């Protein structure tokens, strides 16, 4: 059915507009009615940097199941689920619209006594990106001083100021003499410079964006949360991605999905969801305000969530 969406134009600008819709879930998919969506930098960076245009973005969402594809089991009409939408692809995959198609394998029911709808929407992309760094200990974190106490509550063992001019030396001082720093994760961008200086030769560096420079002494790769979808490739015409895409990893997809089950079981015990920030209460239009704040680095230690029902002009 025709409905409203945040549409990505051919010039990578975005606007709220009516689109045809008429989505029918194929085998393995669910048709969801969107309840709320968490905003991610990729929502505007994929169109502007990688050419994902003439489509709908949006990855983290909570929705109500209103349609179930053939031979798709485990869900019922009216059930509320959180999902990691495929986002990059045909318009029907993006969560930033009233209705969208979600892969059933990346939809999960959740206990609302432990987790609000808004909190649930913050989890998938952050969780699956962070999974590339699982198993590392102790954890040395660099961040703005205002976030230090919060990061300690999340398990940061040593927390340092990222703008400290002596941060490289401080990281090295934090490593016991008999140990080596083997792994680094840039959660913000594509730079390897600081990590090159502190990671032991032959170690690994994970980036949240495609690498922009060679790093011959280390293994460097981008964290791909989309591994969980178990897709062969991103299906956007003209999508420009660094050296194609990561190889399909069906086993990795299964592992990531199992981690979500663990996460939802351990809410409030071993896992703390991101902090939620709400803006003007204008539904989809709040996404544009969030984009502006992200460009100015004014969102930190939290995720913006907007609610579809608050969008002006919905039928």
Order of alpha helices (4+ residues) and beta strands (2+ residues): beta-beta-beta-alpha-beta-beta-beta-beta-beta-alpha-alpha-beta-alpha-beta-alpha-beta-alpha-beta-beta-alpha-beta-alpha-beta
